[in-house]
Amino acid sequence: MTRTDPGLRRTLGVRDAVVVGLGSMVGAGVFSAPGPAARAAGSGLLPGLAVAALVAYCNATSSARLAARYPASGGTYVYGRERLGAFWGYLAGWAFVVGKTASCAAMALTVGAYVWPGQAHAVAVAAVVALTAVNYGGIHKSAWLTRAVVAVVLAVLAAVVVVCLTSGGADAGRLDVGLSSGAAGVLQAAGLLFFAFAGYARIATLGEEVRDPARTIPRAIPLALGIALVVYACVAVAVLAVLGPDRLGNAAAPLADAVRAAGAPGLVPVVRAGAAVAALGSLLALILGVSRTTLAMARDGHLPGALAAVHPRFRVPHRAELAVGAMVAVLAATVDVRGAIGFSSFGVLAYYAVANASAWTLSPARRSRVVPAVGLLGCATLAFALPATAVAVGAGVLAAGGSAYGVRRWWAGRRGA
């Protein structure tokens, strides 16, 4: 497809790119993921976190190398297309756009559930409209809002960690890392925790809006991942020390339960407010990522060409952003997808599998291929360690996308014959 638009504006430096990544990673997941992960792994929660961090590191390294070489919007969609062929790029883009659109709606409903439970759908739609308007005004406005969100969330998490670790209820004996649920439980916990780490992809999908991408992206991705890992590790240790694996696994709101058990019930409303702000930050970053991948796929004709337009003044993919915002708002207004997006975890692991396979092709040197090989194996292992329902639905979504691609190619061939 011939590019006639003015292109996106390169505005983000290293600090802004790191903040965008943190806005995704240190989002609502840090307030909710420890519970399901502890339920899966029991006392193996911390080893599960270590496995998730290893796979995330490999994926981040592969993504950073690819983003420096292909600094365009679209992330792994672009890398798969350029390194593996059109089909693999399309499949990665399909998994990301479909899965993350559902994630956007789920995150919007999470905001509604925290802010006004009785009107969760209305609040969710309002949040989507407001954040779409912010993104429409330019990437610098989105980055400014993300900075504010990240500052608030980190302050709340720091308070939770300090209160828990300095309370009389903290017991180091609860940090026993024995594998009570076996390797399968640890891997399932790693899959759940990896999903929360996956926000560093947002830095890569914004490659066309980063200044000096060959230098900025390889620095920003590992920095964001490293900070997020430290935050998750501190939070996991703090809540485990207070609740232990059994109580943590049964906690509906793990951080709120932890501060209550630590003797600071007055901090519970602050934790709930922090979770709502974190969910907003995650939603903002998700909409950014989905709209940029939509832009890239529209440029290649996989989605309607009108979505490839770039606003001449704000230099953002305004039609893609409006389309994504409208779709998310409709989902958030009409259905509750919070419990029906297990396929998103499977899809994001498939997305990173394509990224690692793409990075494998960058260099024939054996040493350079170790990291993408470990990342690819890790993604496949964690994907199939997820609950059977998530695997089945995720595989079905990928199959539907592959079938649509085949039908479109067949129809294009018939018309050209």
C-alpha positions in Angstrom: 0.0 0.0 0.0 1.4 3.4 -1.0 1.9 5.7 2.0 0.3 9.1 1.4 -0.3 10.2 5.0 2.1 12.6 6.8 3.1 9.8 9.3 2.9 9.9 13.0 4.7 12.5 15.1 7.9 11.3 16.8 7.4 12.8 20.3 8.4 10.2 22.9 11.8 10.1 24.5 13.2 7.3 26.7 11.5 8.6 29.9 8.1 8.9 28.2 8.5 5.4 26.5 9.3 3.9 29.9 6.3 5.5 31.5 4.0 4.2 28.7 5.3 0.7 29.3 4.8 1.0 33.1 1.3 2.4 32.6 0.5 -1.0 31.0 2.5 -3.3 33.3 1.9 -1.7 36.7 -1.8 -1.5 36.0 -4.9 -3.3 37.4 -3.0 -6.6 37.1 -0.8 -5.9 40.1 -3.9 -5.4 42.2 -5.6 -8.7 41.1 -3.1 -11.1 39.6 -1.4 -12.3 42.9 -4.7 -14.0 44.0 -5.2 -16.3 40.9 -1.5 -16.9 40.7 -1.4 -18.0 44.4 -4.4 -20.2 43.8 -2.6 -21.9 41.0 0.8 -22.2 42.5 0.3 -22.0 46.3 3.7 -21.7 47.8 5.3 -21.7 44.3 4.0 -18.1 43.6 7.5 -16.5 43.8 9.1 -19.2 41.5 6.1 -18.6 39.1 7.0 -14.9 39.2 10.6 -15.7 38.4 9.6 -17.9 35.4 7.2 -15.2 34.1 10.0 -12.6 34.4 12.5 -14.8 32.5 10.1 -15.3 29.6 9.2 -11.6 29.7 12.9 -10.7 29.6 13.5 -12.9 26.5 10.4 -11.4 24.8 11.4 -7.9 25.7 14.9 -8.4 24.3 13.6 -9.8 21.0 11.0 -7.0 20.8 13.7 -4.3 21.4 16.0 -5.7 18.7 13.1 -5.9 16.2 11.7 -2.4 17.1 15.1 -0.8 16.6 15.2 -2.3 13.1 11.6 -1.7 12.2 10.5 1.5 13.9 7.0 1.6 12.6 3.6 1.4 14.3 2.3 -2.2 14.7 4.8 -4.0 16.8 4.9 -7.8 16.2 2.5 -7.5 13.3 5.2 -5.6 11.4 8.1 -7.8 12.6 6.2 -11.0 11.6 5.3 -9.6 8.2 8.9 -8.5 7.5 10.8 -11.5 8.9 8.4 -14.5 8.5 5.9 -13.5 5.9 2.5 -11.8 5.5 0.5 -14.6 7.1 2.5 -14.7 10.4 2.4 -11.0 10.7 -1.3 -11.0 10.1 -1.9 -13.8 12.7 0.0 -11.8 15.3 -1.9 -8.7 14.5 -5.2 -10.5 14.6 -4.5 -12.1 18.0 -3.5 -8.7 19.4 -6.4 -6.6 18.0 -9.2 -9.1 18.8 -7.8 -10.2 22.2 -6.9 -6.7 23.3 -10.2 -5.1 22.2 -11.9 -7.5 24.6 -9.2 -6.7 27.2 -10.0 -3.0 26.8 -13.7 -3.6 27.4 -12.9 -5.7 30.5 -10.5 -3.1 31.8 -13.2 -0.4 31.3 -15.7 -2.5 33.3 -13.1 -2.9 36.0 -12.9 0.8 36.3 -16.7 1.0 36.5 -16.7 -1.7 39.2 -14.3 0.2 41.4 -15.7 3.7 40.8 -19.5 3.0 40.9 -20.4 -0.7 41.1 -24.1 0.0 40.5 -23.5 1.8 37.3 -20.4 -0.1 36.1 -21.4 -0.1 32.4 -22.1 3.6 32.3 -18.8 4.5 34.0 -17.0 2.1 31.7 -18.4 3.8 28.6 -17.5 7.3 30.0 -14.0 6.1 30.7 -13.5 4.9 27.1 -14.9 8.1 25.6 -12.7 10.2 27.8 -9.5 8.3 27.1 -10.2 8.1 23.4 -10.5 11.9 23.4 -7.2 12.2 25.2 -5.5 9.9 22.7 -7.1 11.9 19.8 -5.4 15.0 21.0 -1.9 13.6 20.4 0.6 11.2 21.9 2.1 13.8 24.2 -1.2 14.3 26.0 -1.5 10.5 26.4 2.1 10.4 27.8 1.3 13.2 30.3 -1.7 11.5 31.6 0.1 8.2 31.9 2.9 9.9 33.9 0.3 11.1 36.4 -1.4 7.6 36.6 1.9 5.8 37.1 2.9 8.2 39.9 -0.3 7.7 41.8 -0.2 3.9 41.4 3.4 3.6 42.5 2.7 5.7 45.6 -0.2 3.5 46.5 1.8 0.3 46.0 4.7 1.7 48.1 2.2 2.4 50.9 0.9 -1.2 50.7 4.4 -2.7 50.8 5.6 -0.6 53.7 2.4 -1.2 55.8 2.5 -5.0 55.2 6.2 -5.5 55.8 6.3 -3.4 59.0 3.2 -4.8 60.5 3.1 -7.4 63.3 1.2 -9.7 61.0 4.1 -10.2 58.6 5.7 -13.6 58.9 8.8 -14.5 56.8 7.8 -18.2 57.2 4.9 -17.6 54.8 7.5 -17.0 52.0 8.4 -20.7 51.8 9.0 -21.4 48.1 8.2 -25.1 48.3 6.4 -26.3 45.2 3.2 -27.4 46.9 1.2 -27.5 43.7 3.9 -29.0 41.5 5.5 -27.7 38.3 2.2 -27.4 36.5 0.9 -25.0 39.1 4.0 -22.9 38.9 3.7 -22.7 35.1 0.1 -21.8 35.3 0.9 -19.0 37.8 3.7 -17.8 35.5 1.2 -17.6 32.6 -1.2 -15.5 34.6 1.6 -13.2 35.9 3.2 -12.9 32.4 0.0 -11.5 31.1 0.4 -8.6 33.6 4.0 -8.1 32.4 3.1 -7.9 28.7 2.6 -4.1 28.6 6.2 -3.5 27.4 4.8 -4.3 23.9 3.1 -0.9 24.0 6.5 0.7 23.6 7.2 -1.3 20.4 3.7 -0.7 18.9 4.4 3.1 19.3 7.7 2.7 17.3 6.6 5.4 14.8 6.1 8.0 17.6 9.5 7.5 19.4 12.4 9.8 18.8 15.6 8.1 17.7 13.9 4.6 17.9 17.1 2.6 17.3 18.5 4.0 20.6 15.3 4.8 22.5 13.4 1.5 22.3 16.2 -0.9 23.2 16.8 1.3 26.3 13.1 1.9 27.3 11.8 -1.7 27.1 14.3 -3.4 29.5 14.1 -0.3 31.8 10.3 -0.6 32.0 10.4 -4.3 32.5 13.0 -4.1 35.2 11.1 -1.5 37.2 7.8 -3.5 36.8 9.6 -6.7 38.0 10.9 -5.0 41.1 7.4 -3.6 41.8 5.7 -7.0 41.4 8.3 -8.8 43.5 7.9 -6.3 46.3 4.1 -6.5 46.2 4.1 -10.3 46.1 6.5 -10.7 49.0 4.5 -8.2 51.1 1.1 -9.7 50.6 2.5 -13.3 51.0 4.2 -12.3 54.2 0.8 -11.1 55.6 -1.7 -13.5 54.1 0.2 -16.6 53.2 -0.4 -18.6 50.0 -3.8 -20.1 51.0 -5.5 -16.9 52.1 -4.0 -15.0 49.2 -5.3 -17.6 46.8 -8.8 -17.1 48.1 -8.7 -13.3 48.3 -11.0 -11.4 45.9 -9.1 -8.2 46.4 -5.6 -9.3 47.5 -4.0 -6.0 48.3 -7.1 -4.7 50.1 -7.2 -7.9 52.2 -3.5 -7.6 52.9 -3.6 -4.1 54.3 -6.7 -5.0 56.3 -4.9 -8.0 57.8 -1.8 -5.9 58.4 -4.0 -3.7 60.8 -4.5 -0.7 58.5 -8.2 -0.9 57.4 -8.2 2.8 56.8 -5.9 2.2 53.8 -8.4 0.0 52.0 -10.3 2.9 50.3 -6.9 4.2 49.1 -6.0 0.8 47.7 -9.4 0.6 45.8 -8.9 4.1 44.4 -5.3 3.1 43.3 -6.7 0.1 41.6 -9.3 2.2 39.7 -6.5 4.6 38.6 -4.3 1.7 37.6 -7.2 0.3 35.5 -7.5 3.6 33.8 -3.8 3.6 33.0 -4.0 0.1 31.6 -7.0 1.1 29.5 -5.3 4.1 28.1 -2.2 2.1 27.0 -4.3 -0.7 25.6 -6.3 1.7 23.4 -3.0 3.2 22.2 -1.6 -0.2 21.3 -4.7 -1.6 19.5 -5.2 1.6 17.5 -1.6 1.6 16.2 -1.8 -2.1 15.3 -5.1 -1.4 13.5 -3.4 1.4 11.6 -0.6 -0.9 10.5 -3.0 -3.6 9.3 -5.2 -1.1 7.5 -2.1 0.2 5.7 -1.6 -3.3 4.3 -5.2 -3.8 3.4 -6.1 -6.4 6.1 -8.6 -3.9 7.5 -10.5 -1.1 5.8 -8.2 1.4 4.2 -10.0 4.3 5.8 -8.5 3.3 9.2 -5.0 4.1 7.9 -5.6 7.8 7.9 -3.4 10.1 10.0 -4.8 13.4 11.4 -2.9 16.2 9.6 -2.7 18.4 12.8 -2.5 15.9 15.7 -0.6 13.3 13.7 -2.4 10.4 15.3 -4.3 7.5 13.6 -7.6 9.3 14.4 -10.0 7.0 12.5 -8.4 3.9 14.0 -8.6 5.4 17.5 -12.3 6.3 17.0 -13.1 2.9 15.6 -11.4 1.1 18.5 -13.0 3.4 21.0 -16.4 2.9 19.5 -16.0 -0.9 19.5 -14.8 -1.0 23.1 -17.6 1.4 24.2 -20.2 -0.9 22.6 -18.8 -4.0 24.3 -18.5 -2.2 27.6 -22.1 -1.0 27.4 -23.7 -4.2 26.4 -21.8 -7.2 27.8 -19.7 -8.2 30.8 -16.5 -9.6 29.3 -14.4 -9.6 32.4 -14.9 -13.4 32.8 -14.8 -14.3 29.1 -11.4 -13.1 27.9 -9.2 -16.1 28.9 -8.2 -16.3 25.3 -6.4 -12.9 25.6 -3.7 -14.6 27.7 -3.3 -17.3 25.0 -3.4 -14.7 22.3 -0.7 -12.5 23.8 1.6 -15.5 24.2 1.0 -16.4 20.6 1.8 -12.8 19.7 5.2 -13.0 21.5 5.9 -16.4 20.0 5.8 -14.7 16.6 8.1 -11.9 17.9 10.7 -14.4 19.1 10.5 -16.4 15.9 11.1 -13.1 14.0 14.1 -12.2 16.2 15.5 -15.7 15.5 16.0 -14.7 11.9 17.9 -11.5 12.6 21.3 -13.2 13.0 22.8 -16.6 12.1 25.1 -16.4 15.2 24.2 -19.2 17.6 24.7 -17.0 20.7 22.3 -14.4 19.3 19.6 -17.0 18.9 19.6 -18.3 22.5 17.3 -15.5 23.9 14.6 -15.8 21.1 14.8 -19.6 21.4 14.2 -19.5 25.1 11.5 -16.9 24.6 9.7 -19.0 21.9 9.8 -22.2 24.0 8.7 -20.2 27.1 5.7 -18.7 25.3 4.6 -22.1 24.0 5.0 -23.7 27.4 3.1 -21.0 29.2 0.3 -20.9 26.6 -0.5 -24.5 26.9 -0.2 -24.4 30.7 -3.1 -22.1 30.9 -6.6 -23.5 31.8 -8.0 -25.7 29.1 -10.9 -23.3 28.4 -8.5 -20.4 27.7 -6.4 -22.6 25.4 -9.5 -23.9 23.5 -11.0 -20.4 23.0 -7.6 -18.9 22.2 -6.9 -21.5 19.6 -10.4 -21.0 18.2 -9.8 -17.3 17.8 -6.5 -17.8 16.0 -8.1 -20.4 13.7 -10.9 -18.0 12.9 -8.4 -15.3 12.0 -6.3 -17.7 9.9 -9.5 -18.8 8.0 -10.5 -15.2 7.3 -7.0 -14.6 5.9 -7.3 -17.6 3.7 -10.7 -16.7 2.4 -9.7 -13.1 1.7 -6.6 -14.3 -0.3 -8.7 -16.8 -2.2 -11.3 -14.2 -3.1 -8.6 -11.7 -4.2 -7.1 -14.5 -6.4 -10.4 -15.2 -8.0 -11.0 -11.5 -8.7 -7.5 -11.1 -10.2 -7.9 -14.2 -12.4 
